[in-house]
Amino acid sequence: MPKSLSFRSGLGSVLFWSVISAAFIGPGTVTTCSLAGSRFGLGLLWTLAFSTLGTIVLQEAVARITIASGLSLGEVVGRSYGARSRVVAVGLVGAVALGCAAYQAGNILGAVSGLALLSDVPSTYLTALIGVSCIVLLWRGSQKLLANFLGIIVFVMGVAFAYVATQIQLSFGGLARALVLPTLPADSLVLAIGLIGTTIVPYNLFLASGIGRGQSLTEMRWGIGLAVLIGGGISMAILVSGTLLLGEFSFQIMADTLANRVGSWGRILFALGLFAAGFTSALTAPLAAAVTARSLLGWSVTSWSYRLVWLGVLAVGLTFGLLNSRPVPVIIAAQAINGVLLPVVTIFLFRAVNDSRLIPVEYRNTRLQNVAMGLVMVVTLLLGSWNIWQAIQKLLA
């Protein structure tokens, strides 16, 4: 008999899976969503609706694999490719590590930008402080409590954005059309891919692939569904709030806009939230790259190979920070890179969740689930390919 779902277990499952929504609400989300709202109004809101549903589809498939087989996504991928598994695993580790490194640059710069709104300390010192803190916490493996605390600050910042969004006069019909009708205004392609890449975070599929052990399918589905919908709702509120911005986007202008709408505490809350989002993500991205490598290549958490992966990802972020790179362009580029990498990871997941040798028939994708996952794969592949083609044309022009 299927396990029944009580209110208490349902709420516990939502909190349990909230790590997924907390992981994708980083400085990249704040920047990309705000910039999209300020430049294109509600024209790209559909990308957040699409990517929120896409995140639910993909995370549910990953958790179902774990519940059915007792294996992580990396272990399933390794077994399903037989003799070629090592080559596939190395390639997949490289792709995920590249995506994490791209994210890490934006994470460090976002965290530094948040602190810079609160103090006059030179950014070089702030970058070094954040870098050393990340190294110590990742080496000791004691980052969970701090990440949970900072995650609460990020959530409160999200509530502030949601409050601001409700103060904007929007027609229900216009909002509904923006959510369901895909449009690509001129020069919006990179941002569109970035909005998808900052929500359906490829490395989250590996980082959370083992989190569903011990849950029933019902608990898992309710937990993932509601947790991701909350995170997606916060992203949409940030985009809607971004429509208030006048002129070019910057963190300072966004902080001033919140202060004008909710009072002076809005500026402080935005600065703390931006720092918290950056710092928690600066811990998550290197860890996710290392966990993916361990899952696919069988390394131990105490091995130097494992540590070199997260040290390398962290080093990329620190390099951009110490070079005083402009945060907004780096963050937007990072989201777009991950949006391009997303179809690669989705293809591996699609194959794994339909593998009859590893997944019992009752846990494999239904026809409808295959259509939904295929839609995510096709849309991201088309947008990513289009973006690459435009880049090649510019180089050849």
C-alpha positions as CSV (number, residue, x, y, z in Angstrom):
1,M,0.0,0.0,0.0
2,P,1.4,3.5,-0.9
3,K,2.6,5.5,2.1
4,S,0.1,8.2,3.1
5,L,1.1,11.8,3.3
6,S,0.2,13.7,6.5
7,F,0.4,17.4,6.9
8,R,3.4,17.1,9.1
9,S,5.4,14.8,6.8
10,G,4.4,17.0,3.8
11,L,5.6,20.1,5.5
12,G,8.8,18.3,6.5
13,S,9.4,17.2,2.9
14,V,9.0,20.8,1.6
15,L,11.6,22.0,4.1
16,F,13.8,19.0,3.3
17,W,13.7,19.9,-0.5
18,S,14.0,23.6,0.0
19,V,17.8,23.2,-0.5
20,I,17.0,23.1,-4.2
21,S,15.3,26.4,-4.3
22,A,17.9,27.9,-1.9
23,A,20.7,26.7,-4.2
24,F,19.4,28.5,-7.3
25,I,18.5,31.8,-5.6
26,G,22.0,33.3,-5.7
27,P,23.4,36.6,-6.9
28,G,22.9,35.3,-10.5
29,T,19.2,35.1,-9.9
30,V,19.1,38.6,-8.4
31,T,21.1,40.0,-11.2
32,T,19.6,38.2,-14.2
33,C,16.0,38.6,-13.1
34,S,16.4,42.3,-12.1
35,L,18.2,43.1,-15.4
36,A,15.5,41.3,-17.4
37,G,12.8,43.3,-15.7
38,S,14.5,46.6,-16.1
39,R,15.4,46.0,-19.8
40,F,12.4,44.1,-21.1
41,G,9.6,44.5,-18.6
42,L,7.6,41.3,-18.3
43,G,8.7,40.1,-21.8
44,L,10.9,37.3,-20.4
45,L,8.7,36.2,-17.5
46,W,7.7,33.1,-19.4
47,T,11.3,31.8,-19.2
48,L,11.0,31.7,-15.4
49,A,7.6,29.9,-15.6
50,F,9.1,27.4,-18.0
51,S,12.3,26.8,-16.1
52,T,10.5,26.5,-12.7
53,L,8.3,23.7,-14.2
54,G,11.4,22.3,-15.9
55,T,13.3,22.2,-12.6
56,I,10.4,20.2,-11.0
57,V,10.4,17.7,-13.9
58,L,14.2,17.1,-13.8
59,Q,14.6,17.0,-10.0
60,E,11.6,14.7,-9.7
61,A,13.3,12.3,-12.2
62,V,16.6,12.4,-10.4
63,A,15.0,11.7,-7.0
64,R,12.9,8.9,-8.6
65,I,16.1,7.3,-9.9
66,T,17.6,7.3,-6.4
67,I,14.4,6.0,-4.7
68,A,14.1,3.2,-7.3
69,S,17.8,2.1,-7.5
70,G,19.4,3.3,-4.3
71,L,22.1,4.9,-6.6
72,S,23.0,8.5,-7.2
73,L,22.6,10.0,-10.7
74,G,26.4,9.7,-11.3
75,E,26.4,6.0,-10.3
76,V,23.5,5.3,-12.6
77,V,25.1,7.1,-15.6
78,G,28.4,5.2,-15.0
79,R,26.6,1.8,-15.0
80,S,24.3,2.5,-17.9
81,Y,27.2,3.2,-20.3
82,G,29.2,0.0,-19.6
83,A,32.7,0.0,-21.1
84,R,32.3,3.6,-22.2
85,S,31.3,4.8,-18.8
86,R,34.8,6.2,-17.8
87,V,35.0,8.4,-20.9
88,V,31.4,9.6,-20.5
89,A,32.0,10.2,-16.8
90,V,35.2,12.3,-17.4
91,G,33.4,14.4,-20.0
92,L,30.4,15.0,-17.8
93,V,32.6,15.9,-14.9
94,G,34.4,18.4,-17.1
95,A,31.1,20.0,-18.3
96,V,29.7,20.3,-14.8
97,A,32.9,21.6,-13.4
98,L,33.0,24.3,-16.2
99,G,29.5,25.3,-15.3
100,C,30.3,25.5,-11.5
101,A,33.4,27.5,-12.2
102,A,31.3,30.0,-14.3
103,Y,28.8,30.2,-11.4
104,Q,31.6,30.6,-8.9
105,A,32.9,33.8,-10.5
106,G,29.5,35.4,-10.1
107,N,29.1,34.0,-6.6
108,I,32.3,35.6,-5.3
109,L,31.6,38.9,-7.1
110,G,28.0,38.9,-5.8
111,A,29.0,38.3,-2.2
112,V,31.7,41.0,-2.4
113,S,29.1,43.5,-4.0
114,G,26.7,42.8,-1.1
115,L,29.4,43.6,1.5
116,A,30.5,46.7,-0.5
117,L,27.0,48.2,-0.1
118,L,27.5,48.0,3.7
119,S,31.2,49.1,4.1
120,D,34.1,51.0,2.5
121,V,36.5,48.1,2.8
122,P,38.4,47.6,-0.5
123,S,37.0,44.8,-2.6
124,T,40.4,43.0,-2.7
125,Y,40.3,42.5,1.0
126,L,36.7,41.4,1.0
127,T,37.4,38.9,-1.8
128,A,40.4,37.4,0.1
129,L,38.2,37.2,3.3
130,I,35.4,35.3,1.5
131,G,37.9,33.0,-0.3
132,V,39.7,32.1,3.0
133,S,36.4,31.5,4.7
134,C,35.2,29.2,1.9
135,I,38.4,27.2,2.0
136,V,38.3,26.7,5.7
137,L,34.6,25.7,5.7
138,L,34.9,23.3,2.7
139,W,38.1,21.7,4.1
140,R,36.4,21.1,7.5
141,G,33.1,20.1,5.9
142,S,31.3,22.2,8.5
143,Q,29.5,24.6,6.2
144,K,25.9,23.3,6.5
145,L,24.8,25.2,9.6
146,L,26.2,28.5,8.3
147,A,24.6,27.9,4.9
148,N,21.2,27.2,6.5
149,F,21.4,30.5,8.5
150,L,22.4,32.5,5.5
151,G,19.7,30.8,3.5
152,I,17.2,32.3,5.9
153,I,18.5,35.8,5.1
154,V,18.1,35.1,1.4
155,F,14.5,33.9,1.9
156,V,13.7,37.1,3.8
157,M,15.2,39.1,1.0
158,G,12.9,37.2,-1.4
159,V,9.9,38.1,0.8
160,A,10.9,41.8,0.5
161,F,11.0,41.5,-3.3
162,A,7.6,39.7,-3.2
163,Y,6.2,42.6,-1.2
164,V,7.5,45.2,-3.7
165,A,6.1,43.2,-6.6
166,T,2.6,43.3,-5.1
167,Q,2.8,47.1,-5.0
168,I,3.2,47.3,-8.8
169,Q,0.0,47.9,-10.8
170,L,-0.3,45.0,-13.2
171,S,-3.3,43.7,-15.2
172,F,-4.1,40.1,-14.6
173,G,-4.4,39.4,-18.3
174,G,-1.1,41.0,-19.1
175,L,0.6,39.0,-16.3
176,A,-1.0,35.8,-17.5
177,R,0.1,36.3,-21.1
178,A,3.7,37.1,-20.0
179,L,3.8,33.8,-18.0
180,V,2.6,31.5,-20.9
181,L,3.4,33.3,-24.2
182,P,7.1,32.9,-25.2
183,T,8.6,36.1,-26.7
184,L,12.2,37.1,-27.4
185,P,12.5,40.9,-27.6
186,A,15.5,42.2,-29.6
187,D,18.9,41.5,-27.9
188,S,17.2,39.4,-25.2
189,L,18.6,36.0,-26.1
190,V,21.5,35.9,-23.7
191,L,19.3,37.0,-20.8
192,A,16.6,34.4,-21.8
193,I,19.2,31.6,-21.6
194,G,20.6,33.1,-18.4
195,L,17.2,33.1,-16.7
196,I,16.8,29.4,-17.6
197,G,20.4,28.6,-16.6
198,T,20.0,30.3,-13.2
199,T,16.9,28.3,-12.3
200,I,17.5,24.9,-13.8
201,V,20.9,24.7,-12.3
202,P,22.7,21.7,-13.9
203,Y,24.9,20.9,-10.9
204,N,21.9,20.7,-8.6
205,L,20.8,17.5,-10.3
206,F,24.0,15.8,-9.1
207,L,24.2,17.6,-5.7
208,A,20.7,16.6,-4.7
209,S,20.6,13.2,-6.5
210,G,20.9,11.3,-3.2
211,I,18.6,13.4,-1.1
212,G,15.5,11.4,-1.8
213,R,16.6,8.2,-0.1
214,G,14.1,7.0,2.5
215,Q,11.2,9.0,1.1
216,S,8.1,7.8,-0.6
217,L,7.3,9.0,-4.2
218,T,4.4,11.0,-2.8
219,E,6.5,12.8,-0.2
220,M,9.2,13.5,-2.7
221,R,6.9,14.9,-5.3
222,W,5.1,17.2,-2.9
223,G,8.3,18.3,-1.4
224,I,10.1,19.1,-4.7
225,G,7.0,20.6,-6.3
226,L,6.2,23.1,-3.5
227,A,9.8,24.0,-2.7
228,V,10.7,24.7,-6.3
229,L,7.5,26.7,-6.9
230,I,8.3,28.9,-3.9
231,G,11.8,29.5,-5.3
232,G,10.5,30.2,-8.8
233,G,7.9,32.6,-7.3
234,I,10.7,34.6,-5.6
235,S,12.6,34.7,-8.9
236,M,9.5,36.0,-10.7
237,A,9.0,38.6,-7.9
238,I,12.6,39.9,-8.4
239,L,11.9,40.2,-12.2
240,V,8.7,42.1,-11.6
241,S,10.5,44.4,-9.1
242,G,13.2,45.0,-11.7
243,T,10.6,46.8,-13.9
244,L,10.8,49.7,-11.4
245,L,14.4,50.4,-12.3
246,L,15.2,53.4,-14.4
247,G,18.3,53.3,-16.6
248,E,21.0,50.7,-16.5
249,F,20.9,48.0,-13.7
250,S,23.4,48.1,-10.8
251,F,23.3,46.7,-7.3
252,Q,23.3,50.2,-5.9
253,I,20.2,51.2,-8.0
254,M,18.4,48.0,-7.0
255,A,19.1,48.7,-3.3
256,D,17.9,52.3,-3.6
257,T,14.7,51.1,-5.4
258,L,13.9,48.7,-2.5
259,A,14.7,51.4,0.0
260,N,12.2,53.8,-1.7
261,R,9.5,51.1,-1.7
262,V,9.8,49.5,1.8
263,G,12.0,52.0,3.8
264,S,15.7,52.3,4.6
265,W,15.8,48.7,5.9
266,G,15.2,47.5,2.3
267,R,18.7,48.7,1.3
268,I,20.3,46.9,4.3
269,L,18.2,43.7,3.7
270,F,19.2,43.7,0.0
271,A,22.9,44.1,0.8
272,L,22.8,41.3,3.4
273,G,20.7,39.1,1.1
274,L,23.0,39.6,-1.8
275,F,26.0,38.7,0.4
276,A,24.3,35.7,1.8
277,A,23.1,34.5,-1.6
278,G,26.7,34.9,-2.9
279,F,28.4,33.3,0.0
280,T,26.1,30.2,0.3
281,S,26.4,29.7,-3.5
282,A,30.2,30.2,-3.2
283,L,30.2,27.1,-0.9
284,T,27.7,25.2,-2.9
285,A,29.2,25.5,-6.4
286,P,32.7,24.0,-5.6
287,L,31.1,21.4,-3.4
288,A,28.7,20.4,-6.2
289,A,31.6,20.0,-8.7
290,A,33.5,17.8,-6.3
291,V,30.4,15.7,-5.4
292,T,29.7,15.2,-9.1
293,A,33.3,14.0,-9.7
294,R,33.1,11.7,-6.7
295,S,29.8,10.3,-7.8
296,L,31.0,9.7,-11.4
297,L,34.6,8.7,-10.8
298,G,34.4,7.0,-7.4
299,W,36.7,9.3,-5.4
300,S,36.8,9.5,-1.6
301,V,35.9,12.8,0.1
302,T,39.3,12.8,1.7
303,S,41.3,12.3,-1.5
304,W,43.3,15.0,-3.1
305,S,41.6,14.6,-6.4
306,Y,38.2,15.4,-4.7
307,R,39.7,18.5,-3.0
308,L,41.5,19.7,-6.1
309,V,38.2,19.9,-7.9
310,W,36.6,22.2,-5.4
311,L,39.8,24.2,-4.9
312,G,40.0,24.7,-8.7
313,V,36.4,25.9,-9.0
314,L,37.0,28.2,-6.0
315,A,40.2,29.6,-7.6
316,V,38.3,30.7,-10.7
317,G,35.9,32.8,-8.6
318,L,38.8,34.3,-6.5
319,T,40.7,35.2,-9.7
320,F,37.8,37.2,-11.1
321,G,37.3,38.9,-7.7
322,L,40.9,39.8,-7.3
323,L,41.0,41.2,-10.8
324,N,38.2,43.6,-9.8
325,S,36.0,42.3,-12.7
326,R,32.7,44.1,-13.2
327,P,30.2,41.7,-11.4
328,V,27.1,42.1,-13.6
329,P,28.6,41.1,-17.0
330,V,30.4,38.1,-15.4
331,I,27.2,36.9,-13.6
332,I,25.1,37.2,-16.8
333,A,27.7,35.2,-18.8
334,A,27.9,32.5,-16.1
335,Q,24.1,32.0,-16.3
336,A,24.2,31.8,-20.1
337,I,27.1,29.3,-20.0
338,N,25.1,27.0,-17.7
339,G,22.0,27.4,-19.9
340,V,24.0,26.1,-22.8
341,L,25.4,23.2,-20.8
342,L,21.9,22.3,-19.5
343,P,20.9,20.2,-22.5
344,V,24.0,18.0,-22.2
345,V,23.1,17.0,-18.6
346,T,19.4,16.6,-19.5
347,I,20.3,14.1,-22.3
348,F,22.2,12.0,-19.8
349,L,19.3,12.2,-17.3
350,F,16.7,11.3,-20.0
351,R,18.7,8.1,-20.9
352,A,19.2,7.1,-17.3
353,V,15.6,7.4,-16.2
354,N,14.5,5.2,-19.1
355,D,17.2,2.5,-18.7
356,S,15.4,-0.8,-18.3
357,R,18.5,-2.5,-16.9
358,L,18.7,-0.2,-13.9
359,I,15.3,1.3,-13.2
360,P,12.2,-0.9,-12.5
361,V,9.3,-0.4,-14.9
362,E,7.1,1.3,-12.4
363,Y,9.8,4.0,-11.7
364,R,10.7,4.7,-15.3
365,N,9.3,7.8,-17.2
366,T,5.8,7.6,-18.4
367,R,5.1,8.9,-21.9
368,L,3.9,12.3,-20.5
369,Q,7.1,12.6,-18.4
370,N,9.2,11.8,-21.5
371,V,7.4,14.5,-23.4
372,A,7.9,17.1,-20.6
373,M,11.6,16.2,-20.2
374,G,12.0,16.2,-24.0
375,L,10.5,19.7,-24.2
376,V,13.0,21.0,-21.6
377,M,15.8,19.4,-23.6
378,V,14.6,20.8,-27.0
379,V,13.9,24.4,-25.8
380,T,17.3,24.7,-24.0
381,L,19.1,23.1,-26.9
382,L,17.5,25.5,-29.5
383,L,18.2,28.6,-27.4
384,G,21.8,27.4,-26.6
385,S,22.5,26.6,-30.2
386,W,21.1,29.9,-31.4
387,N,23.3,31.7,-28.9
388,I,26.4,29.9,-30.1
389,W,25.5,30.6,-33.7
390,Q,25.1,34.3,-33.0
391,A,28.5,34.4,-31.2
392,I,30.2,32.7,-34.2
393,Q,28.6,35.2,-36.6
394,K,29.9,38.1,-34.5
395,L,33.4,36.6,-34.6
396,L,33.3,36.1,-38.4
397,A,31.8,39.6,-39.1
